[in-house]
Every structure is written in C-alpha cells, then in structure tokens.
Amino acid sequence: MRPEGIFNRDGSAIVQLTPRGRSKAGSIIRRHRLAERLFTDSLAMDSESEIEQQACKFEHILSPEATDKICTFLGHPKTCPHGAPIPPGPCCQGKVRSEDSAIISETAAKV
C-alpha cells in the first residue's frame, strides 16, 4: 500500500503491486479468463454463475503448460466473454490473437 496517509478522496487505501505481484496477479487473471472463455465457447455453458464458479476452481489447478495449451486451442483470445482483456502469455508471442474464440477463428480460416 502507499505510505500511510495517502488515500483516495473516498477514504479508501490505494494498493500498488510490486513487479512480482503484478506478474502473479496477471497469471491468475489470465488463467481465470481463459477458463471462462473455454467454458463459454468450447463447452457451451451459458449460466453466468456456473461459469464463474467453475472458472474460480479451474484457475487454481492449471499449470503454466496447460494454460498455454488452452490459450493456443482457443486461438489466443484477447478478451474473456465479458470483454475484459486476457493478459497474453509466452505462447502468444508473435501470434495473431483472436477477438473471439478459436472456434470462430477456425471457422473463418476455412472460408
């Protein structure tokens, strides 16, 4: 947190992440949002509460390798189903990242 006495106008404290903390948070967010994309696009789940609940569980068990494989399978999506950005991973280096899922990208590539 910022030094004592530095707060927002509403009285809430401001949290600043260290580079290590930012990296760790980005990794967690990436896994969660990729899980949401997987459940929505590939598994056709449509219950928002179920998708959120399952993504929260799934993000904790994914290894970096499995995360990259899911990202590749989905076509390196830029956003989750809600439009929030998915942080790129090492597998995304030099790849064209799709706006939507691999299913849409794959279909477009065949046309």
DOVOKE-295606 format. One record per residue (C-alpha): x, z, y; residue in three letters. Coordinates in steps of 0.001 Angstrom, whole numbers, plus 500000, padded with zeros to 6 digits. Example, Ala and Ser with C-alpha at 12.3 -4.5 7.8 and 13.67 -1.06 7.14 Angstrom:
512300507800495500ALA
513670507140498940SER
This chain:
500000500000500000MET
501087499515503514ARG
502644502531505215PRO
500283505377505967GLU
498127504829508982GLY
497747501055508555ILE
494163500321507668PHE
491631497612508245ASN
489128498134511025ARG
486583499250508441ASP
488912502063507354GLY
489918500571504013SER
493565500517502999ALA
495462497253502583ILE
497284496629499317VAL
500323494355499269GLN
501706493275495927LEU
505373493089495107THR
506611489723493783PRO
506483491185490251ARG
502954492492490809GLY
501818489163492264ARG
503188487344489197SER
501479489751486801LYS
498157489542488672ALA
498364485734488741GLY
498901485656484994SER
495870487886484356ILE
493687485849486705ILE
494867482620485047ARG
494003483859481548ARG
490588485123482662HIS
489613481933484493ARG
490856479700481676LEU
488768481780479252ALA
485710481273481474GLU
486374477524481532ARG
486826477456477731LEU
483606479370477061PHE
481602477301479538THR
482896473812478781ASP
484021473808475181SER
481722476406473649LEU
478685475597475844ALA
477984479223476675MET
475607479495479600ASP
474913483216480013SER
476956484362483030GLU
477055487954481813SER
478164486927478313GLU
480844484583479675ILE
482200487301481971GLU
482140489936479231GLN
483908487711476717GLN
486471486439479263ALA
487382490058480085CYS
488067490731476398LYS
489812487415475769PHE
492257487638478690GLU
493907490695477114HIS
494712489090473775ILE
496117485737474921LEU
499849485225474597SER
501615483006477154PRO
501897480292474489GLU
498182480421473617ALA
497299480399477319THR
499341477242477868ASP
497740475582474814LYS
494248476370476125ILE
495205475090479570CYS
496504471844478047THR
493395471490475864PHE
491204471862478960LEU
493229469287480924GLY
494984471771483219HIS
491839472599485235PRO
492228473526488899LYS
489192475804489059THR
487068478116486961CYS
483342477377486523PRO
482632479323489735HIS
485049477204491777GLY
487803479824492091ALA
491331478418491737PRO
493194478801488453ILE
496866479572489089PRO
498997476829487499PRO
501265477747484623GLY
504500476275483298PRO
502503473770481220CYS
501033472316484425CYS
504412471233485844GLN
504221467523486613GLY
500727467172485121LYS
497655465858486857VAL
495310468816486998ARG
491640468044486456SER
488910469256488761GLU
486788469968485697ASP
487371470449482001SER
489322468313479545ALA
486023467136478115ILE
485166465399481379ILE
488744464164481863SER
488910462869478298GLU
485632461002478696THR
486791459444481977ALA
490090458384480370ALA
488241456449477630LYS
486141454468480123VAL
